[in-house]
Structures are given as structure tokens and as C-alpha cells.
Amino acid sequence: MPLSPENVNELIQKRRSVYPISYIDKPIPKEIIEQILENANWAPNHRQTEPWRFIVFRGEGRKRLSEYLGNYYKKNTPEDKFLEGKYQKTLEKPLQSSCVIAICMQRDEAERVPEWEEIAATACAVQNMYLTCTAYGIGCYWSSPKSIIEGNDFLKLQPGQRCLGLFYMGYHNQEAFRPRRRPVADKTRWEV
């Protein structure tokens, strides 16, 4: 049975970022996380480089991530700029989440495509994750703090890999809303 355009339109237009502060204490089943990643794996990519890589933090892994992010903030923030509230928020975000996924990219060894294309392909994979989460009623958002962008050692990344951010996920009770967008006509020029 083909998908209706109306269903696809509704899914895309309902997609939004939902932050960990809004998540409830309800675990996301492993099977659903696997489906989210499977859908990410179907993103378009030039020359079939499939550059996306994922590191999933659940359970105790979230605690290790929390400690790393908190320690990074403490170590890399000058004393006069350190904010206890920001430090606490940094620690809490992974723990408020049911799951956090590090979004990484593996550069094609032969560099058959420009790096920006592999970053774009990874971003398409993340959009598939966003849409899948929306369909399952899971809140999510992609964050790219400097701490994780520079977290190669913590993440145990291999040569040619880099982290592009963290994808926080959790069930929530927020009422669905439609983000505002300026009309696409204001952003489009037709050459006919």
C-alpha cells in the first residue's frame, strides 16, 4: 500500500525539536532505537559512501556521557565565566534522556566526494531519525556542543571519523504544535 502524500506531509510538518527537560521517565525499547537507526541508514548519499556512524548511550552509558560533558565544561570554562546552572544542566541532559546517540561521520578514505557531501548525507540520516521519532511519539533534538565535537578520545573515534553532535531522545507529554515557517514562496525563485 503506497503512502499517502497527506500522511507524509503531516509527518514532515509535525517534526520538531523536543528538549530533554520535557522528557518523561519511560524507556525507549531497544527495537525502536534500532528501527530509528535502520531508517537513518536509508538516507541518500553520493557514491554510496554511507558516511553516518552512531554511538548509542543508554543506561550506564548516559552516566559516562554526563560525566564527560560536565568535566569538559569544568575544565574548559574560565573561572570567571563558569556558571553552576549551566554545569548542572550539562550534567542533567543525558540523564533526562532515555537515549543519546552520538552522530558521527566516517570520511571516505578515497575522498571520492567532497567532505561537505558526506556531512550533508549524515544530516539526511539525522532527518530520517527525526521523522521516525516523530512517528513513534518520541521527542528528540540534535545538539552540537564543542565538548562532543572535540570528544574524539572519549568517543574512541577511528581515523577519518568525526562527531557532528548528539541526538537526545525521550518520550514526552508535550502537546504537538506546528512550527512556524515563512512562506516558501518568499524563498523561491522560478526560472521558466
C-alpha positions in Angstrom: 0.0 0.0 0.0 1.6 3.3 -1.0 2.0 6.1 1.5 -0.5 8.9 1.0 1.0 12.3 0.3 -1.1 13.7 3.1 0.5 11.3 5.7 4.0 12.2 4.5 3.2 15.9 4.6 1.7 15.7 8.1 4.8 13.7 9.4 7.2 16.3 7.9 5.3 19.2 9.3 4.9 17.7 12.8 8.7 17.1 13.1 10.2 19.4 15.7 12.8 19.5 18.4 11.8 18.5 21.9 14.4 19.0 24.6 15.4 16.7 27.5 13.8 18.9 30.1 10.4 17.7 28.7 11.2 14.0 28.6 9.4 11.6 30.9 10.8 8.6 32.7 9.8 6.0 30.1 12.5 3.9 28.4 12.5 3.7 24.6 12.6 0.0 23.7 15.8 -1.2 22.0 13.8 -2.4 19.0 12.5 1.1 18.4 16.0 2.6 18.6 17.2 0.0 16.1 14.4 1.0 13.8 15.3 4.7 14.1 18.9 3.8 13.2 17.7 1.5 10.3 15.7 4.4 8.9 18.7 6.6 9.2 20.7 4.1 7.2 18.4 4.7 4.2 19.5 8.3 3.8 20.7 9.5 0.3 24.4 9.6 -0.2 26.7 10.2 -3.1 28.7 7.2 -4.4 27.2 5.1 -1.6 29.8 6.1 0.9 27.2 5.7 3.7 29.2 8.0 6.0 27.0 8.1 9.1 28.2 6.3 12.2 26.3 6.1 15.5 27.3 5.6 19.1 24.3 4.8 21.3 24.3 5.8 25.0 21.8 4.1 27.2 21.7 3.1 30.9 25.2 3.5 32.4 26.4 4.9 29.1 24.3 8.0 29.7 26.1 8.5 33.1 29.5 8.3 31.4 28.4 10.8 28.8 27.1 13.1 31.5 30.3 12.9 33.4 32.4 13.6 30.3 30.3 16.6 29.3 30.3 18.0 32.8 34.1 17.5 33.2 34.7 19.1 29.8 32.7 22.2 30.8 34.6 22.5 34.1 38.0 22.0 32.6 37.4 24.3 29.6 35.5 27.2 31.1 37.4 30.1 32.7 36.6 30.6 36.3 35.0 34.0 35.7 32.7 32.5 33.0 31.8 29.3 34.8 28.0 29.1 35.6 26.9 26.5 38.1 23.4 26.4 36.5 24.9 25.6 33.1 27.2 23.0 34.6 24.2 21.3 36.2 22.1 21.5 33.0 25.1 19.9 31.1 25.1 17.0 33.6 21.4 16.5 33.6 20.6 16.5 29.8 21.9 12.9 29.1 20.3 11.7 32.3 16.9 13.2 31.4 17.1 11.3 28.1 16.1 7.7 27.5 18.8 7.5 24.9 21.5 9.8 23.4 23.1 9.0 20.1 26.5 10.5 19.1 26.1 11.4 15.4 29.4 10.7 13.7 30.7 10.7 10.1 33.3 8.5 8.5 35.2 10.2 5.7 35.5 8.2 2.6 39.2 7.0 2.5 39.5 7.6 -1.2 37.8 11.1 -0.8 35.7 10.4 -3.9 33.2 13.1 -2.8 33.8 16.4 -1.1 33.6 16.3 2.7 30.5 18.6 2.7 28.6 15.9 0.8 29.3 13.4 3.5 28.3 15.9 6.2 25.1 16.5 4.2 24.4 12.8 3.8 24.8 12.4 7.6 22.4 15.3 8.2 19.9 13.5 5.9 20.3 10.4 8.1 19.5 12.6 11.1 16.4 13.9 9.4 15.3 10.3 8.9 15.8 9.8 12.7 13.8 13.0 13.4 10.9 11.8 11.3 11.0 8.3 12.7 11.0 9.6 16.3 8.0 11.9 15.4 6.1 8.9 14.0 6.8 7.0 17.3 5.8 9.9 19.5 9.4 10.3 20.7 10.9 13.7 21.4 14.4 14.4 20.1 16.8 17.1 19.2 20.3 17.4 17.7 22.8 19.4 19.6 26.4 20.1 18.7 28.3 21.4 21.8 32.0 21.9 21.4 32.6 19.3 24.1 31.4 16.5 21.9 32.8 17.9 18.6 36.2 17.7 20.4 35.3 14.4 22.1 37.3 12.0 19.7 39.1 10.3 22.6 36.0 9.9 24.8 34.1 8.5 21.8 37.0 6.3 20.7 36.7 7.5 17.1 38.8 5.9 14.4 40.9 7.8 11.8 38.7 9.7 9.4 35.8 9.9 11.8 34.4 13.0 13.4 31.5 13.7 15.6 28.8 16.1 14.4 26.8 16.2 17.6 24.5 14.5 20.0 20.9 13.3 19.3 18.9 13.3 22.5 15.7 11.2 22.6 12.9 10.6 25.1 9.1 10.2 25.4 7.3 13.3 26.4 3.9 14.7 27.1 4.2 17.9 25.2 1.2 18.9 23.1 2.0 18.7 19.4 2.4 22.0 17.6 3.3 23.1 14.2 6.5 25.2 13.9 6.0 28.5 12.1 7.6 28.9 8.7 7.7 31.9 6.4 6.0 31.1 3.1 8.2 29.0 0.8 7.2 31.5 -2.0 9.4 34.1 -0.2 12.4 31.7 -0.5 11.9 30.5 -4.1 12.7 31.9 -7.5 11.3 30.2 -10.6 13.1 30.3 -13.8 10.6 29.4 -16.6 
